[in-house]
Amino acid sequence: MTHFAAIGAGFSGAVIARTLVEAGHRVTVFDARTHVAGNCHTERDPESGVMVHKYGPHIFHTDNERVWEYLNQYTEFMPYTNRVKTISGGKVYSLPINLLTINQFFGEAMSPAEARAFIEKQADLNIEDPQTFEEQALRFVGKDLYEAFFKGYTQKQWGCSPTQLPASILKRLPVRFNYDDNYFFHKYQGMPREGYTAIVEKILDHPNISVRLSTPFSRSQVKDYDHVFYSGPVDGYFNYELGRLGYRTLDFKEIRTDGDYQGCAVMNYADESVPYTRIAEHKHFSPWEEHDKTVCFAEYSRTCESGDIPYYPVRLAQEQTMLRDYIKKARAEPGVSFVGRLGTYRYLDMDVTIAEAMHLAESFLELTAKNNPVPAFFNEPI
Ligand SMILES: Cc1cc2nc3c(=O)[nH]c(=O)nc-3n(C[C@H](O)[C@H](O)[C@H](O)COP(=O)(O)OP(=O)(O)OC[C@H]3O[C@@H](n4cnc5c(N)ncnc54)[C@H](O)[C@@H]3O)c2cc1C
């Protein structure tokens, strides 16, 4: 029986391990942390009993039937629709910007067609070929909505002016001309009844999977396994010898009180003068539960330094150059494939992570059955 290693007990490592053991192999899963589920980890807060999303709010949403069915083997999904509010200039608005937001912001009662015509008038049509995030936003929605809802929030989230970010971040018109405030368009959306960690524990619950928590894995151990799937940071694998790929990290400031703190799960703060980007009140992610006490976390975004948890890859021109060099090194490294959000330095939603993990483990089995070489990347980082 061949023996593989999956580094990281997040969705990437767990789904790969499960697929391989079901094909008759043995897998050891390593994680440097004390728990499984990676950044999707959830645990009950001992004081309030609330299920807390330890590394920030996670809402499951997908159009992928296979991923949806896969997860439903391991959990019961409870109905949950992500509806976000934002405070701008001391007033509360509905997000994503929709007809309610527009009518409240401009103090009007416009119909969809009237609002569309109105926003078209606001748009700065002098900008013919938007190059930056700011130009793109001004071109789409005009100065007033841009300054109220995008400028400060984007500055806080990315730690730089929207004039320094590429236009591609804002791909399409970020406005809805109806009252739909469901954040996601996907067919399936929900929250696992017992949290994400319970799902990952069940995926990993197989006699041929051994899980080693609190155990960092290093490059020198690769030779001990028939193949390694590495879902840790690609630059970390090489001990940052070419430098650190840029990430944003988050600091969470805890807020505790009785009852209901803000009346919704996520309240964004659009103004630059407020130092945090949003407050998440975690009891509202489990609306089927009842808790007298509440716990919330205000999120502060900043540059990720050595020792911080990497959250969002920055991926600007400078990082892309360094990434290309790490990709070259990774391709020359025998016996290891780089997977998942950190291994490929991409932002990936959970459903994409799971779909990629299933596909790559299946491709791996096909390749090795035919004695074909295994690539360093099944999903290209660039
Ligand atoms: C703030 C935030 C909010 C998000 N919200 C959503 C959401 O609402 N919906 C959604 O679909 N997705 C969301 N995501 C994305 C989601 O977190 C990812 O899709 C998912 O975590 C990717 O899983 P992964 O296994 O690739 O990586 P991770 O979950 O990061 O797992 C990697 C694991 O590898 C371990 N590791 C790293 N290096 C080593 C090493 N050398 N040795 C041993 N272990 C190591 C780490 O400890 C970690 O546990 C969000 C992401 C962020 C940052």
The ligand as an SDF file (V2000), in Angstrom:
LIG
                    3D

 53 58  0  0  0  0  0  0  0  0999 V2000
  -11.5250   35.9570    6.0800 C   0  0  0  0  0  0  0  0  0  0  0  0
  -11.9460   34.8770    5.1330 C   0  0  0  0  0  0  0  0  0  0  0  0
  -13.3010   34.6240    4.9500 C   0  0  0  0  0  0  0  0  0  0  0  0
  -13.6970   33.6230    4.0790 C   0  0  0  0  0  0  0  0  0  0  0  0
  -15.0480   33.4340    3.9010 N   0  0  0  0  0  0  0  0  0  0  0  0
  -15.4650   32.4850    3.0410 C   0  0  0  0  0  0  0  0  0  0  0  0
  -16.8530   32.2950    2.8150 C   0  0  0  0  0  0  0  0  0  0  0  0
  -17.7010   32.9920    3.3860 O   0  0  0  0  0  0  0  0  0  0  0  0
  -17.2270   31.3320    1.9370 N   0  0  0  0  0  0  0  0  0  0  0  0
  -16.3140   30.5370    1.2650 C   0  0  0  0  0  0  0  0  0  0  0  0
  -16.7190   29.6810    0.4850 O   0  0  0  0  0  0  0  0  0  0  0  0
  -14.9840   30.6940    1.4850 N   0  0  0  0  0  0  0  0  0  0  0  0
  -14.5320   31.6390    2.3450 C   0  0  0  0  0  0  0  0  0  0  0  0
  -13.1890   31.8090    2.5650 N   0  0  0  0  0  0  0  0  0  0  0  0
  -12.2380   30.9040    1.8940 C   0  0  0  0  0  0  0  0  0  0  0  0
  -11.8900   29.6430    2.7310 C   0  0  0  0  0  0  0  0  0  0  0  0
  -11.3000   30.0180    3.9520 O   0  0  0  0  0  0  0  0  0  0  0  0
  -10.9300   28.7720    1.8890 C   0  0  0  0  0  0  0  0  0  0  0  0
  -11.6170   28.3230    0.7490 O   0  0  0  0  0  0  0  0  0  0  0  0
  -10.4190   27.5300    2.6010 C   0  0  0  0  0  0  0  0  0  0  0  0
   -9.9170   27.8190    3.8820 O   0  0  0  0  0  0  0  0  0  0  0  0
   -9.3000   26.8750    1.7760 C   0  0  0  0  0  0  0  0  0  0  0  0
   -8.9260   25.6530    2.3430 O   0  0  0  0  0  0  0  0  0  0  0  0
   -7.4490   25.1220    2.2640 P   0  0  0  0  0  0  0  0  0  0  0  0
   -7.4690   23.7520    2.8320 O   0  0  0  0  0  0  0  0  0  0  0  0
   -6.8930   25.2900    0.8840 O   0  0  0  0  0  0  0  0  0  0  0  0
   -6.5800   26.1130    3.1780 O   0  0  0  0  0  0  0  0  0  0  0  0
   -6.5900   26.3970    4.7750 P   0  0  0  0  0  0  0  0  0  0  0  0
   -7.9820   26.3110    5.3020 O   0  0  0  0  0  0  0  0  0  0  0  0
   -5.8500   27.6400    4.9540 O   0  0  0  0  0  0  0  0  0  0  0  0
   -5.7520   25.1630    5.3520 O   0  0  0  0  0  0  0  0  0  0  0  0
   -4.3550   25.0940    5.2450 C   0  0  0  0  0  0  0  0  0  0  0  0
   -3.8280   24.4290    6.4990 C   0  0  0  0  0  0  0  0  0  0  0  0
   -2.4510   24.1100    6.2990 O   0  0  0  0  0  0  0  0  0  0  0  0
   -1.7820   24.2100    7.5390 C   0  0  0  0  0  0  0  0  0  0  0  0
   -0.3550   24.3410    7.2610 N   0  0  0  0  0  0  0  0  0  0  0  0
    0.2600   25.3080    6.5450 C   0  0  0  0  0  0  0  0  0  0  0  0
    1.5950   25.0660    6.4750 N   0  0  0  0  0  0  0  0  0  0  0  0
    1.8300   23.9140    7.1610 C   0  0  0  0  0  0  0  0  0  0  0  0
    2.9940   23.1330    7.4300 C   0  0  0  0  0  0  0  0  0  0  0  0
    4.1990   23.4750    6.9760 N   0  0  0  0  0  0  0  0  0  0  0  0
    2.8800   22.0190    8.1850 N   0  0  0  0  0  0  0  0  0  0  0  0
    1.6580   21.6220    8.6640 C   0  0  0  0  0  0  0  0  0  0  0  0
    0.5130   22.3340    8.4250 N   0  0  0  0  0  0  0  0  0  0  0  0
    0.5960   23.4430    7.6760 C   0  0  0  0  0  0  0  0  0  0  0  0
   -2.4180   25.4320    8.1750 C   0  0  0  0  0  0  0  0  0  0  0  0
   -2.2480   25.3800    9.5890 O   0  0  0  0  0  0  0  0  0  0  0  0
   -3.8730   25.2890    7.7560 C   0  0  0  0  0  0  0  0  0  0  0  0
   -4.6450   24.6550    8.7480 O   0  0  0  0  0  0  0  0  0  0  0  0
  -12.7540   32.8340    3.3830 C   0  0  0  0  0  0  0  0  0  0  0  0
  -11.3870   33.1030    3.5490 C   0  0  0  0  0  0  0  0  0  0  0  0
  -10.9910   34.1320    4.3860 C   0  0  0  0  0  0  0  0  0  0  0  0
   -9.5290   34.4340    4.4990 C   0  0  0  0  0  0  0  0  0  0  0  0
  1  2  1  0
  2  3  1  0
  2 52  2  0
  3  4  2  0
  4  5  1  0
  4 50  1  0
  5  6  2  0
  6  7  1  0
  6 13  1  0
  7  8  2  0
  7  9  1  0
  9 10  1  0
 10 11  2  0
 10 12  1  0
 12 13  2  0
 13 14  1  0
 14 15  1  0
 14 50  1  0
 15 16  1  0
 16 17  1  0
 16 18  1  0
 18 19  1  0
 18 20  1  0
 20 21  1  0
 20 22  1  0
 22 23  1  0
 23 24  1  0
 24 25  2  0
 24 26  1  0
 24 27  1  0
 27 28  1  0
 28 29  2  0
 28 30  1  0
 28 31  1  0
 31 32  1  0
 32 33  1  0
 33 34  1  0
 33 48  1  0
 34 35  1  0
 35 36  1  0
 35 46  1  0
 36 37  1  0
 36 45  1  0
 37 38  2  0
 38 39  1  0
 39 40  1  0
 39 45  2  0
 40 41  1  0
 40 42  2  0
 42 43  1  0
 43 44  2  0
 44 45  1  0
 46 47  1  0
 46 48  1  0
 48 49  1  0
 50 51  2  0
 51 52  1  0
 52 53  1  0
M  END
$$$$
